[in-house]
Amino acid sequence: MFDFTLDATSGPARAGTLTLPHGTVETPVFMPVGTQGTVRALSPADLRAAGATLVLANTYHLHVRPGEQVVEKLGALHRFMSWDRPLLTDSGGFQVFSLEGFRRVDDDGVEFQSHVDGGRRTLTPERATEIQWILGADIAMAFDHVVPGGADAANAREAMERTLRWLERCAKRHAELKASYDATTLRHTSAPDDHVQRSVEASCRQTLWPILQGGTHLELRTEGLRFPEDLVAAVERGVDLFDCVAPTRNGRNGSAFTPDGPVNIRNAEHREDPQPLDATCDCETCTTFSRGYLRHLFMAGELLGLKLLSLHNVRYLIRLAGEMRAAIRRSAFGPWAAEWRRRYLHSGSA
Amino acid sequence: MFDFTLDATSGPARAGTLTLPHGTVETPVFMPVGTQGTVRALSPADLRAAGATLVLANTYHLHVRPGEQVVEKLGALHRFMSWDRPLLTDSGGFQVFSLEGFRRVDDDGVEFQSHVDGGRRTLTPERATEIQWILGADIAMAFDHVVPGGADAANAREAMERTLRWLERCAKRHAELKASYDATTLRHTSAPDDHVQRSVEASCRQTLWPILQGGTHLELRTEGLRFPEDLVAAVERGVDLFDCVAPTRNGRNGSAFTPDGPVNIRNAEHREDPQPLDATCDCETCTTFSRGYLRHLFMAGELLGLKLLSLHNVRYLIRLAGEMRAAIRRSAFGPWAAEWRRRYLHSGSA
């Protein structure tokens, strides 16, 4: 499963630059997912080496564990996870609406059951905004009502209209927080702790983004997504940001992206293969280790294998996004995509 | 459980330098254990950053999986695991003698059952030497007959005498291999693959070390070893090299070494603690992350936590060995050890 962020109208492939408190981000961009404030198996140093410019963290997960108050006491999300480049937090809406177990939705918000301790909790547009403000990511997302891809037109319309009403409440609360923190910042200009000061300043420069469920987004969600093929298709339709747990999840399962299609490193054919996973890749995994060694790590159940394939897959998607940006800028996205598909889809061992 | 290598007579604490094909090693030294050709959860770059100068790999494990022929085809052990500093392989004796299941010992060698595929295999002094020659570590260990710590005097004596007979056979086979490879090397001086060439050269410079079971070694094995207290005690008795899986195993369990004793990072007291694990430590974990974040990683079951605590614990022991070398060199090991024990044993939260 992977997610897109795009504006309400789909359009041609396009490239651009986002200027954010913790740096600039060239789009289209792939965001690694740091669900619990860490991209699974990778350190911030690994992510920097892989060229990640923007990381996504999940508001719902951080809210239920360790709780946004703990993250705040430890210097807000950037300092907590020691990531000094831009961060985006989702709204929590997607997780709340896709959780198993109790859930009650009305116009005020959503009551649900925590997957960690089973306790009842409530998220409203205001609470989702406050939690994200405390976390202090560069980009906060408005709280949305997510309906299943198969929802009928009436339910989809109801959710979209509710999401628009909730967007107004998110924007109002965000503006209030900003006004109150602007005052707080003035009082804290001589704060001894630079990190806390920077964290408050970052929140004050936080951007709130709307999210619209429906249309292109819904259609894509309902398809069985084949990754990274759909990523190229998404950029073709004007997508700016995309995130996905596939690179790390697939990596932990021994599946690696390569220009010639996915490779399952557990296959016996790699047993004595001295070649790198992807000869075109510049990541630590590909410049350091043979396929034979990587296969050994997986067959022997060694943790290092999980990291090395995760790292390569993240780097692969970041490089893929970079190639797409370059193709867009030279007005050659169509031919680039055709050639990419020809190579990716017509070969590969897994 | 941890192991020592020391000469047959115990003596006062001492420091020295080993000159090996892949570099020099200052002793006393802590060797991280790369059982299956990888130190669990750590990459070679992590190990270099932690200051590791010598890594131990297990002959038995690499023999049963992936097999020394695979390691050879992938350029021998250094290239296989991408570690360019000195390596030591144990003889396989310890594992063979401590395996559950079938085992038959006579003067020729040991027949045993592989823990991976259940197949019957035989290790003799000659085979253990050949396997280690193929692996190509800087230091190979002679094949030894290991008896349980509780063995009676007659059995211990029999094993020691057998080990001495086996040592002669190991040394003979090692000399034969060296002579035949010296000739091979002459034929390969124009080999196109530098790595293979270097690997053959490394084997030709491989040192075979004897190992004696009994005496101090046995006494230590029979005690319930408390780590790293026993490490200081071992150096006090003249130990040069020590290896242990405790730093990575304990690390994966959330237990970290600090100068004030072990810390269990899962304890609730660390929930909002902005301090590093060990304020005196220069590792990536301690210079980058708070105890609160590390606790979160463990509570959330995140892989990064396993790596970060393993990395710190390895760095802790490498620094501890460095402190011991410095104390020995200024002829102050006794007072240093007293002060170290006072601090380590009289406080700590786990």
Chai-1 contact restraints between the chains, C-beta under 6 A:
chainA,res_idxA,chainB,res_idxB,connection_type,confidence,min_distance_angstrom,max_distance_angstrom,comment,restraint_id
A,Q36,B,A300,contact,1.0,0.0,6.0,A-B,restraint_1
A,Q36,B,E302,contact,1.0,0.0,6.0,A-B,restraint_2
A,T38,B,E302,contact,1.0,0.0,6.0,A-B,restraint_3
A,T38,B,L304,contact,1.0,0.0,6.0,A-B,restraint_4
A,R40,B,L303,contact,1.0,0.0,6.0,A-B,restraint_5
A,A41,B,L303,contact,1.0,0.0,6.0,A-B,restraint_6
A,R65,B,A300,contact,1.0,0.0,6.0,A-B,restraint_7
A,P66,B,H296,contact,1.0,0.0,6.0,A-B,restraint_8
A,V70,B,E272,contact,1.0,0.0,6.0,A-B,restraint_9
A,K73,B,E272,contact,1.0,0.0,6.0,A-B,restraint_10
A,L74,B,P274,contact,1.0,0.0,6.0,A-B,restraint_11
A,L74,B,S290,contact,1.0,0.0,6.0,A-B,restraint_12
A,L74,B,G292,contact,1.0,0.0,6.0,A-B,restraint_13
A,F80,B,Y293,contact,1.0,0.0,6.0,A-B,restraint_14
A,S82,B,T288,contact,1.0,0.0,6.0,A-B,restraint_15
A,S82,B,F289,contact,1.0,0.0,6.0,A-B,restraint_16
A,E272,B,V70,contact,1.0,0.0,6.0,A-B,restraint_17
A,E272,B,K73,contact,1.0,0.0,6.0,A-B,restraint_18
A,P274,B,L74,contact,1.0,0.0,6.0,A-B,restraint_19
A,T288,B,S82,contact,1.0,0.0,6.0,A-B,restraint_20
A,F289,B,S82,contact,1.0,0.0,6.0,A-B,restraint_21
A,S290,B,L74,contact,1.0,0.0,6.0,A-B,restraint_22
A,G292,B,L74,contact,1.0,0.0,6.0,A-B,restraint_23
A,Y293,B,F80,contact,1.0,0.0,6.0,A-B,restraint_24
A,H296,B,P66,contact,1.0,0.0,6.0,A-B,restraint_25
A,A300,B,Q36,contact,1.0,0.0,6.0,A-B,restraint_26
A,A300,B,R65,contact,1.0,0.0,6.0,A-B,restraint_27
A,E302,B,Q36,contact,1.0,0.0,6.0,A-B,restraint_28
A,E302,B,T38,contact,1.0,0.0,6.0,A-B,restraint_29
A,L303,B,R40,contact,1.0,0.0,6.0,A-B,restraint_30
A,L303,B,A41,contact,1.0,0.0,6.0,A-B,restraint_31
A,L304,B,T38,contact,1.0,0.0,6.0,A-B,restraint_32
